[in-house]
């Protein structure tokens, strides 16, 4: 009997906590300033040999990092679609633009 009550009370608490988390929180304006949210961008990264074609990342920075974590280079993306030549040695690298991360191999 106690086991059944414990199970039901635990289930009820989980349901109540889940609904409290999912409930929208009221927004407040601080000192009369509202935060403007930028819509999600769709950033594309395509690699062909030493060339990287980046789309949808105008004004962002392409970061190239080795698999050991060493920063290799950073390149500012100026246009909505830009081709960048990577003059880096052969190997595996990580490319990052904003929240988009790709692992690539330069051959």
Backbone bond lengths (Angstrom), bond angles and torsions (degrees), N, CA, C in turn:
res aa  C-N    CA-C-N  psi(-1)  N-CA   C-N-CA  omega(-1)  CA-C   N-CA-C  phi
1 X - - - 1.447 - - 1.523 110.14 -
2 X 1.335 117.70 -45.48 1.455 120.94 -179.62 1.530 110.73 -65.91
3 X 1.315 116.64 -34.87 1.455 121.11 179.37 1.530 110.14 -64.41
4 X 1.335 117.85 -41.09 1.458 122.93 179.22 1.530 110.48 -64.87
5 X 1.317 116.82 -43.56 1.470 120.79 179.04 1.524 110.09 -64.10
6 X 1.319 117.00 -41.17 1.460 121.49 178.94 1.526 110.73 -62.60
7 X 1.318 118.09 -42.21 1.465 122.53 179.87 1.526 110.14 -63.89
8 X 1.347 117.22 -46.19 1.458 120.70 -178.85 1.534 111.61 -67.05
9 X 1.312 117.43 -39.56 1.461 119.26 179.82 1.531 110.87 -68.28
10 X 1.327 118.12 -37.81 1.461 121.73 177.17 1.524 110.60 -64.86
11 X 1.334 116.25 -43.94 1.460 120.15 178.70 1.529 110.68 -62.51
12 X 1.321 117.69 -40.30 1.463 121.54 179.74 1.522 110.62 -65.19
13 X 1.320 117.30 -41.68 1.462 120.71 179.25 1.528 110.74 -64.93
14 X 1.335 117.77 -40.30 1.461 121.03 178.48 1.522 110.97 -64.07
15 X 1.325 117.03 -40.56 1.459 120.97 179.84 1.532 110.64 -66.66
16 X 1.314 117.05 -40.56 1.457 120.30 179.41 1.525 111.41 -67.47
17 X 1.325 117.33 -40.93 1.464 119.81 -179.77 1.517 110.52 -69.31
18 X 1.330 119.20 -36.08 1.456 121.66 178.53 1.522 110.86 -65.94
19 X 1.326 117.99 -39.18 1.461 119.87 179.43 1.524 110.74 -71.24
20 X 1.320 118.02 -30.66 1.465 120.44 177.90 1.518 110.65 -70.54
21 X 1.326 117.95 -35.08 1.457 121.63 178.73 1.516 110.41 -71.93
22 X 1.339 117.47 -39.65 1.450 121.47 -176.01 1.522 112.90 -77.23
23 X 1.322 118.24 -16.73 1.459 120.78 -177.90 1.530 109.85 -69.15
24 X 1.339 117.07 136.52 1.457 118.92 179.97 1.521 111.37 -66.95
25 X 1.307 115.51 141.37 1.455 120.50 -179.56 1.518 108.34 -91.90
26 X 1.325 117.56 139.68 1.469 119.14 178.58 1.520 110.66 -66.83
27 X 1.330 115.62 142.83 1.465 120.41 179.23 1.513 109.30 -97.13
28 X 1.293 115.71 141.72 1.450 121.35 178.64 1.511 109.19 -122.45
29 X 1.310 115.56 146.46 1.455 120.26 175.64 1.522 108.34 -92.63
30 X 1.297 116.36 127.23 1.458 120.81 179.22 1.523 108.63 -97.31
31 X 1.286 117.38 119.44 1.458 125.02 178.78 1.537 111.57 53.90
32 X 1.335 117.41 35.20 1.456 121.42 174.88 1.513 114.73 74.73
33 X 1.326 118.98 13.75 1.455 122.06 -178.96 1.525 108.66 -113.39
34 X 1.331 116.11 125.00 1.461 120.75 177.40 1.527 108.43 -99.28
35 X 1.315 116.47 142.31 1.457 121.06 -179.46 1.521 109.03 -82.08
36 X 1.323 116.50 131.31 1.452 121.40 177.75 1.524 107.95 -95.91
37 X 1.321 116.13 126.67 1.456 121.38 -177.50 1.523 108.56 -100.31
38 X 1.339 115.57 127.41 1.457 120.74 179.23 1.525 108.98 -80.40
39 X 1.342 118.56 134.46 1.462 119.97 178.90 1.530 110.87 -64.76
40 X 1.325 115.43 153.71 1.464 120.90 -179.55 1.520 110.29 -62.76
41 X 1.330 116.35 135.55 1.461 121.57 176.01 1.516 108.60 -96.55
42 X 1.324 115.23 149.78 1.451 120.07 173.27 1.520 106.84 -103.23
43 X 1.320 115.89 105.71 1.462 122.11 -178.11 1.516 108.42 -100.10
44 X 1.335 115.81 130.94 1.461 120.71 178.56 1.517 110.83 -116.83
45 X 1.333 115.91 138.64 1.472 121.78 177.86 1.526 107.16 -128.12
46 X 1.344 116.94 118.19 1.464 122.15 176.35 1.516 108.53 -123.24
47 X 1.338 116.71 134.01 1.464 121.84 -176.02 1.520 109.35 -115.46
48 X 1.351 115.53 133.26 1.466 122.71 174.79 1.519 107.46 -135.56
49 X 1.320 117.90 98.49 1.459 121.71 -177.94 1.522 110.91 67.09
50 X 1.342 117.43 -120.86 1.464 122.11 177.82 1.518 112.12 -93.43
51 X 1.334 117.30 3.37 1.453 121.66 -175.44 1.528 110.57 -105.62
52 X 1.329 115.92 135.71 1.466 121.83 178.72 1.521 107.77 -119.36
53 X 1.336 116.78 126.92 1.458 121.66 176.89 1.521 108.11 -104.39
54 X 1.342 115.75 118.45 1.466 122.09 -176.06 1.525 108.64 -112.14
55 X 1.344 116.61 131.16 1.464 121.02 177.91 1.525 109.67 -125.08
56 X 1.328 115.40 146.58 1.457 121.32 174.72 1.513 115.59 72.64
57 X 1.331 118.14 23.03 1.465 120.32 -176.09 1.519 112.10 -126.40
58 X 1.312 117.60 30.51 1.457 121.17 -178.44 1.532 110.73 -58.21
59 X 1.335 116.05 129.25 1.457 121.76 179.91 1.515 114.49 84.83
60 X 1.326 118.23 -0.22 1.463 121.68 -179.68 1.524 109.79 -100.36
61 X 1.331 116.38 173.73 1.464 121.87 -178.44 1.522 109.71 -116.41
62 X 1.340 115.60 128.87 1.456 122.54 174.23 1.521 107.65 -88.14
63 X 1.331 116.65 120.48 1.460 121.31 178.68 1.523 109.06 -106.71
64 X 1.327 116.28 133.91 1.464 122.33 177.05 1.517 107.34 -113.67
65 X 1.341 116.33 124.48 1.460 122.75 -177.10 1.524 108.27 -129.96
66 X 1.331 117.88 138.56 1.464 120.68 175.77 1.526 109.44 -73.96
67 X 1.311 116.55 164.88 1.472 120.18 179.92 1.525 112.20 -66.53
68 X 1.327 116.87 -17.72 1.468 119.65 176.68 1.524 111.52 -84.14
69 X 1.353 116.86 -4.08 1.452 120.84 177.92 1.511 114.40 96.48
70 X 1.328 117.64 2.20 1.465 121.70 -179.30 1.527 109.21 -79.27
71 X 1.344 116.47 129.54 1.458 122.00 177.43 1.523 108.77 -68.35
72 X 1.335 117.61 124.67 1.463 121.37 -178.02 1.525 110.30 -97.28
73 X 1.341 117.35 -53.00 1.456 120.90 179.95 1.524 110.81 -163.20
74 X 1.325 115.38 161.94 1.463 122.85 173.93 1.521 107.31 -130.75
75 X 1.335 115.84 137.66 1.460 120.79 -178.24 1.521 108.34 -132.54
76 X 1.325 116.67 127.07 1.469 121.54 178.12 1.528 108.42 -79.35
77 X 1.331 116.59 128.80 1.454 122.62 178.48 1.526 107.17 -90.72
78 X 1.329 117.30 118.66 1.462 122.31 -173.72 1.523 113.87 -96.43
79 X 1.340 118.62 -27.05 1.465 120.63 -174.45 1.529 110.49 -122.85
80 X 1.339 117.82 165.20 1.469 120.50 -179.41 1.531 113.42 -62.20
81 X 1.332 117.37 -30.05 1.466 121.66 175.94 1.521 107.23 -134.25
82 X 1.311 116.80 117.64 1.465 120.73 -175.03 1.522 110.16 -138.68
83 X 1.340 115.18 138.91 1.458 121.32 175.37 1.523 108.08 -103.09
84 X 1.331 116.23 130.24 1.463 122.69 -176.91 1.520 108.24 -121.26
85 X 1.336 116.30 129.77 1.460 121.19 174.92 1.526 108.36 -90.62
86 X 1.326 116.58 121.68 1.466 121.45 178.02 1.524 108.32 -94.33
87 X 1.297 117.13 114.97 1.459 121.75 176.69 1.516 108.04 -97.55
88 X 1.335 115.14 71.86 1.455 121.79 -178.09 1.523 108.98 -127.33
89 X 1.326 117.64 154.49 1.468 120.30 179.55 1.529 112.56 -63.16
90 X 1.311 115.73 161.87 1.463 121.34 176.71 1.523 109.52 -59.61
91 X 1.328 115.42 145.52 1.456 119.48 178.14 1.517 111.62 150.17
92 X 1.317 116.22 -172.64 1.462 123.15 179.56 1.523 109.14 -101.76
93 X 1.329 115.24 138.41 1.456 121.38 -177.40 1.526 109.82 -139.70
94 X 1.315 115.38 165.35 1.461 122.18 175.39 1.522 107.15 -116.50
95 X 1.348 116.09 127.13 1.454 121.73 176.17 1.515 107.87 -106.05
96 X 1.333 116.24 136.60 1.461 120.52 -178.80 1.519 109.33 -136.27
97 X 1.346 115.50 129.19 1.462 122.34 172.20 1.517 105.74 -133.58
98 X 1.319 116.93 110.94 1.467 120.30 -177.51 1.520 110.02 62.00
99 X 1.332 116.74 -119.74 1.463 121.39 179.56 1.521 112.58 -97.21
100 X 1.335 117.36 -3.01 1.465 121.83 -178.47 1.524 108.80 -89.07
101 X 1.331 116.19 126.52 1.464 122.53 -179.05 1.526 108.57 -129.23
102 X 1.355 117.03 132.04 1.450 122.28 178.09 1.520 109.86 -131.46
103 X 1.320 116.71 141.98 1.459 121.98 172.97 1.519 106.68 -98.87
104 X 1.343 116.67 127.91 1.453 120.73 -177.52 1.520 110.75 -126.12
105 X 1.326 116.27 162.70 1.452 122.54 174.59 1.531 107.78 -124.46
106 X 1.326 116.56 124.52 1.452 121.76 176.34 1.519 106.90 -98.35
107 X 1.350 116.34 124.40 1.479 121.61 -177.51 1.494 111.57 -114.57
